[in-house]
Amino acid sequence: MAASILHPLDKKLAGFAFVLGLATIAAVWGSQLIGGLVPCELCLEQRLPYYYGLPILLAVLVTWNRLPLAVWYIAMAVVTAIFVWGASMGTYHAGVEWGFWPGPTACTGVGEMMDFSSLDNLTPVIGCDVVQFRFLGISLAGYNALISVAIMALLAMSIWAQTRRHKRG
């Protein structure tokens, strides 16, 4: 009971969104560095919302009681919008993997002519339409979309709880 008084619901929800996002980006890096999965161009772009959104959310969490309310709302809206962008990128990439629509030509096209002297510097290139790992029929891009939606929902509920709390008091 005392713990709920010390930590309001809005802060708990935002904190859970941060932990979920941090665990997700850590798992992504772990799958690359430890699991050996090679990210495609779209995979790398899907990391950007975590790189931009999590530091902003951390700053909001650290300065929670010191931020003016208007700044808090703006920062939370910005982070929510960043994860809307992340969910749309994850959905787009999952659709490319399922063949619902074409992906960018940079990672699903045939490419340009290659000079044989460049064969010494080859690095593995994975097409954006190639699924390297599925769990329960969902690819990592699909899970990114779902996790981004969960983070968006947690942030929206945090904003709603903050608004409700300030209307009461």
One Martini backbone bead per residue (centre of mass of N, CA, C, O) as a GRO file, in nm:
protein
  169
    1MET     BB    1   0.059   0.061  -0.023
    2ALA     BB    2   0.302   0.261   0.014
    3ALA     BB    3   0.421   0.221  -0.272
    4SER     BB    4   0.179   0.357  -0.427
    5ILE     BB    5   0.226   0.639  -0.301
    6LEU     BB    6   0.530   0.684  -0.394
    7HIS     BB    7   0.429   0.543  -0.679
    8PRO     BB    8   0.280   0.632  -0.931
    9LEU     BB    9   0.131   0.507  -1.208
   10ASP     BB   10   0.270   0.685  -1.423
   11LYS     BB   11   0.564   0.604  -1.344
   12LYS     BB   12   0.540   0.298  -1.371
   13LEU     BB   13   0.465   0.292  -1.673
   14ALA     BB   14   0.718   0.442  -1.775
   15GLY     BB   15   0.922   0.246  -1.649
   16PHE     BB   16   0.826  -0.006  -1.802
   17ALA     BB   17   0.879   0.105  -2.084
   18PHE     BB   18   1.182   0.135  -2.045
   19VAL     BB   19   1.250  -0.159  -1.974
   20LEU     BB   20   1.137  -0.282  -2.233
   21GLY     BB   21   1.321  -0.124  -2.428
   22LEU     BB   22   1.594  -0.211  -2.306
   23ALA     BB   23   1.552  -0.518  -2.341
   24THR     BB   24   1.517  -0.513  -2.645
   25ILE     BB   25   1.792  -0.385  -2.732
   26ALA     BB   26   1.961  -0.599  -2.587
   27ALA     BB   27   1.851  -0.843  -2.749
   28VAL     BB   28   1.940  -0.745  -3.023
   29TRP     BB   29   2.243  -0.734  -2.962
   30GLY     BB   30   2.261  -1.030  -2.872
   31SER     BB   31   2.171  -1.157  -3.146
   32GLN     BB   32   2.422  -1.044  -3.289
   33LEU     BB   33   2.678  -1.103  -3.100
   34ILE     BB   34   2.586  -1.403  -3.003
   35GLY     BB   35   2.377  -1.527  -3.229
   36GLY     BB   36   2.463  -1.415  -3.537
   37LEU     BB   37   2.281  -1.205  -3.640
   38VAL     BB   38   2.212  -1.027  -3.941
   39PRO     BB   39   2.143  -0.716  -4.017
   40CYS     BB   40   1.949  -0.522  -4.187
   41GLU     BB   41   1.852  -0.220  -4.285
   42LEU     BB   42   1.575  -0.227  -4.133
   43CYS     BB   43   1.682  -0.322  -3.863
   44LEU     BB   44   1.856  -0.072  -3.806
   45GLU     BB   45   1.618   0.134  -3.822
   46GLN     BB   46   1.452   0.004  -3.576
   47ARG     BB   47   1.656   0.120  -3.352
   48LEU     BB   48   1.613   0.431  -3.342
   49PRO     BB   49   1.379   0.465  -3.134
   50TYR     BB   50   1.559   0.366  -2.899
   51TYR     BB   51   1.789   0.580  -2.927
   52TYR     BB   52   1.582   0.825  -2.887
   53GLY     BB   53   1.357   0.747  -2.668
   54LEU     BB   54   1.510   0.644  -2.412
   55PRO     BB   55   1.665   0.903  -2.326
   56ILE     BB   56   1.414   1.076  -2.289
   57LEU     BB   57   1.273   0.893  -2.082
   58LEU     BB   58   1.500   0.903  -1.875
   59ALA     BB   59   1.488   1.208  -1.828
   60VAL     BB   60   1.200   1.205  -1.723
   61LEU     BB   61   1.245   1.009  -1.484
   62VAL     BB   62   1.471   1.173  -1.337
   63THR     BB   63   1.278   1.458  -1.364
   64TRP     BB   64   0.982   1.417  -1.273
   65ASN     BB   65   0.941   1.642  -1.022
   66ARG     BB   66   1.091   1.895  -1.199
   67LEU     BB   67   0.892   1.913  -1.418
   68PRO     BB   68   0.703   2.069  -1.603
   69LEU     BB   69   0.404   1.969  -1.716
   70ALA     BB   70   0.433   2.059  -2.012
   71VAL     BB   71   0.705   1.916  -2.061
   72TRP     BB   72   0.612   1.635  -1.994
   73TYR     BB   73   0.398   1.609  -2.218
   74ILE     BB   74   0.588   1.657  -2.455
   75ALA     BB   75   0.792   1.429  -2.400
   76MET     BB   76   0.583   1.197  -2.402
   77ALA     BB   77   0.480   1.254  -2.690
   78VAL     BB   78   0.748   1.212  -2.833
   79VAL     BB   79   0.800   0.920  -2.743
   80THR     BB   80   0.539   0.806  -2.857
   81ALA     BB   81   0.596   0.889  -3.153
   82ILE     BB   82   0.853   0.723  -3.184
   83PHE     BB   83   0.696   0.444  -3.137
   84VAL     BB   84   0.515   0.473  -3.379
   85TRP     BB   85   0.743   0.462  -3.580
   86GLY     BB   86   0.845   0.180  -3.489
   87ALA     BB   87   0.582   0.026  -3.555
   88SER     BB   88   0.577   0.095  -3.856
   89MET     BB   89   0.849  -0.035  -3.927
   90GLY     BB   90   0.784  -0.322  -3.827
   91THR     BB   91   0.540  -0.363  -4.011
   92TYR     BB   92   0.680  -0.319  -4.278
   93HIS     BB   93   0.894  -0.544  -4.247
   94ALA     BB   94   0.698  -0.779  -4.208
   95GLY     BB   95   0.561  -0.738  -4.487
   96VAL     BB   96   0.815  -0.798  -4.649
   97GLU     BB   97   0.859  -1.087  -4.540
   98TRP     BB   98   0.558  -1.182  -4.641
   99GLY     BB   99   0.497  -1.024  -4.928
  100PHE     BB  100   0.290  -0.773  -4.926
  101TRP     BB  101   0.545  -0.591  -4.996
  102PRO     BB  102   0.788  -0.406  -5.104
  103GLY     BB  103   1.102  -0.330  -5.063
  104PRO     BB  104   1.379  -0.192  -5.063
  105THR     BB  105   1.624  -0.195  -5.308
  106ALA     BB  106   1.877  -0.203  -5.116
  107CYS     BB  107   1.759  -0.505  -4.977
  108THR     BB  108   1.585  -0.654  -5.244
  109GLY     BB  109   1.754  -0.618  -5.471
  110VAL     BB  110   2.009  -0.676  -5.704
  111GLY     BB  111   2.176  -0.440  -5.788
  112GLU     BB  112   2.491  -0.379  -5.886
  113MET     BB  113   2.766  -0.383  -6.026
  114MET     BB  114   3.064  -0.579  -5.981
  115ASP     BB  115   3.381  -0.576  -5.861
  116PHE     BB  116   3.629  -0.815  -5.820
  117SER     BB  117   3.814  -0.645  -5.617
  118SER     BB  118   3.576  -0.643  -5.382
  119LEU     BB  119   3.591  -0.945  -5.262
  120ASP     BB  120   3.782  -0.887  -5.009
  121ASN     BB  121   3.534  -0.688  -4.864
  122LEU     BB  122   3.321  -0.882  -4.767
  123THR     BB  123   2.996  -0.869  -4.637
  124PRO     BB  124   2.721  -0.961  -4.501
  125VAL     BB  125   2.404  -0.972  -4.678
  126ILE     BB  126   2.076  -0.904  -4.584
  127GLY     BB  127   1.771  -0.932  -4.666
  128CYS     BB  128   1.460  -0.788  -4.587
  129ASP     BB  129   1.303  -1.071  -4.686
  130VAL     BB  130   1.472  -1.220  -4.466
  131VAL     BB  131   1.429  -1.477  -4.234
  132GLN     BB  132   1.619  -1.577  -3.946
  133PHE     BB  133   1.372  -1.556  -3.724
  134ARG     BB  134   1.125  -1.757  -3.554
  135PHE     BB  135   0.844  -1.713  -3.319
  136LEU     BB  136   0.541  -1.826  -3.345
  137GLY     BB  137   0.553  -1.698  -3.654
  138ILE     BB  138   0.738  -1.457  -3.560
  139SER     BB  139   0.929  -1.208  -3.623
  140LEU     BB  140   1.135  -0.962  -3.517
  141ALA     BB  141   0.973  -0.739  -3.656
  142GLY     BB  142   0.703  -0.818  -3.527
  143TYR     BB  143   0.797  -0.783  -3.234
  144ASN     BB  144   0.868  -0.487  -3.260
  145ALA     BB  145   0.584  -0.391  -3.315
  146LEU     BB  146   0.456  -0.501  -3.052
  147ILE     BB  147   0.645  -0.354  -2.852
  148SER     BB  148   0.588  -0.067  -2.950
  149VAL     BB  149   0.287  -0.079  -2.878
  150ALA     BB  150   0.329  -0.131  -2.577
  151ILE     BB  151   0.484   0.129  -2.522
  152MET     BB  152   0.265   0.319  -2.619
  153ALA     BB  153   0.051   0.226  -2.415
  154LEU     BB  154   0.207   0.294  -2.158
  155LEU     BB  155   0.241   0.596  -2.222
  156ALA     BB  156  -0.060   0.663  -2.252
  157MET     BB  157  -0.136   0.570  -1.963
  158SER     BB  158   0.049   0.772  -1.823
  159ILE     BB  159  -0.084   1.025  -1.930
  160TRP     BB  160  -0.366   0.959  -1.822
  161ALA     BB  161  -0.285   0.938  -1.519
  162GLN     BB  162  -0.179   1.225  -1.494
  163THR     BB  163  -0.440   1.370  -1.573
  164ARG     BB  164  -0.617   1.243  -1.351
  165ARG     BB  165  -0.449   1.338  -1.107
  166HIS     BB  166  -0.473   1.654  -1.175
  167LYS     BB  167  -0.788   1.671  -1.163
  168ARG     BB  168  -0.812   1.590  -0.858
  169GLY     BB  169  -0.555   1.789  -0.733
   0.00000   0.00000   0.00000
